[in-house]
Amino acid sequence: MRSKRGRGVTTGPMADCLNCGKDGGPKSEPCLACRLRQFGEDRRKYFWTPQLISDLREAYKLRRGERAIALDRLVAVTKWPRRAFWSKAIELGICFERRAWSAAEDEFLRMHLGVQRTASIARRLGR
């Protein structure tokens, strides 16, 4: 234990954090960083079970229309918003956020828009 000074006044003996071992609070409490991390974990809104995760993985293996139906079913069962499933899918690596358009892609789109069909443009750009 050591004494910590704050604004010229000794605040009493300080002990190490119970979790990370850094300077904690008085009476061997967790440090501020560990307390905030725990607070965030306690406030989790959506609790994912292994069954829900496997259902989400199976839904993302389907084609677009079937995937929408499977996700609608999960939304109806859990009463969670779709963004909760989308965020978890990104976290699991089974769905990706849309990437920004590069300058070359933007230029290609401007040159071919109205000349080629959108399907062929999308195929050439890989989108």
C-alpha positions in Angstrom: 0.0 0.0 0.0 1.2 3.5 -0.7 -0.1 6.9 0.0 -1.4 9.0 -2.9 -1.4 12.8 -2.9 -4.1 14.7 -4.6 -3.9 18.6 -4.8 -1.5 18.7 -2.0 -3.6 16.7 0.4 -2.9 13.0 1.2 -6.1 11.1 0.4 -5.1 8.0 2.4 -3.5 4.7 1.5 -3.9 3.4 -2.1 -3.9 -0.2 -3.0 -3.5 -2.0 -6.3 -6.4 -2.7 -8.6 -8.0 -6.1 -8.1 -8.3 -6.7 -11.8 -5.3 -5.1 -13.7 -2.8 -4.5 -10.8 -2.5 -0.7 -11.5 -3.2 2.0 -8.9 -6.6 1.3 -7.6 -8.8 3.1 -5.2 -8.8 2.9 -1.4 -9.6 -0.5 0.2 -8.3 -2.5 -2.8 -11.1 -1.5 -5.2 -10.8 -1.8 -9.0 -9.3 1.2 -10.8 -11.5 3.6 -12.7 -10.7 2.0 -16.1 -11.8 -1.4 -14.8 -14.9 0.0 -13.2 -15.9 1.7 -16.4 -15.3 -1.5 -18.4 -17.5 -3.4 -16.0 -20.2 -0.8 -16.2 -20.2 -1.1 -20.0 -20.6 -4.9 -19.8 -23.4 -4.6 -17.2 -25.3 -2.3 -19.5 -25.3 -4.7 -22.5 -28.6 -4.5 -24.2 -28.7 -7.7 -26.2 -27.6 -11.0 -24.7 -26.5 -13.4 -27.4 -26.9 -17.1 -26.8 -25.0 -19.7 -28.8 -28.4 -20.7 -30.4 -29.0 -17.1 -31.6 -25.5 -16.8 -33.0 -25.9 -20.1 -34.9 -29.3 -18.9 -36.3 -27.7 -15.7 -37.4 -24.9 -17.5 -39.1 -27.4 -19.7 -40.9 -29.5 -16.7 -41.9 -26.5 -15.0 -43.5 -25.7 -18.2 -45.5 -29.0 -17.7 -47.4 -29.6 -15.6 -50.5 -30.8 -12.1 -50.1 -34.6 -12.6 -50.1 -34.4 -15.7 -47.9 -32.0 -13.9 -45.6 -34.5 -11.1 -45.1 -37.2 -13.6 -44.2 -34.9 -15.4 -41.8 -33.8 -12.1 -40.2 -37.5 -11.1 -39.9 -38.1 -14.3 -38.0 -35.3 -13.6 -35.6 -36.5 -10.0 -35.1 -40.0 -11.3 -34.3 -38.7 -13.9 -31.8 -36.3 -11.6 -29.9 -38.1 -8.2 -30.4 -34.7 -6.7 -31.1 -34.1 -4.2 -33.9 -32.5 -5.3 -37.1 -29.4 -3.2 -36.4 -28.6 -5.4 -33.5 -28.4 -8.4 -35.8 -26.4 -6.4 -38.4 -23.9 -5.2 -35.8 -23.4 -8.7 -34.5 -23.0 -10.1 -38.0 -20.3 -7.5 -38.6 -18.7 -8.4 -35.3 -18.7 -12.1 -36.3 -17.3 -11.3 -39.7 -20.2 -12.8 -41.7 -21.4 -9.4 -43.0 -19.3 -6.4 -44.0 -19.9 -2.7 -43.8 -20.2 -1.0 -47.2 -16.9 0.4 -48.3 -16.4 3.9 -49.7 -16.1 4.5 -53.4 -12.6 5.0 -54.6 -11.8 7.8 -57.1 -11.2 5.3 -59.9 -14.5 3.6 -59.2 -16.3 6.9 -59.1 -14.7 7.9 -62.4 -15.6 4.6 -64.0 -19.2 5.0 -62.9 -19.4 8.5 -64.3 -18.1 7.4 -67.7 -20.3 4.3 -68.0 -23.6 5.5 -66.4 -26.3 5.7 -69.0 -24.2 3.8 -71.5 -24.0 0.4 -69.9 -26.5 -1.5 -67.8 -26.1 -1.1 -64.0 -25.7 -4.9 -63.6 -22.7 -4.9 -65.9 -21.2 -1.8 -64.2 -21.7 -3.5 -60.8 -20.1 -6.7 -62.0 -17.0 -4.9 -63.4 -16.7 -2.9 -60.1 -17.2 -5.9 -57.9 -20.2 -4.4 -56.2 
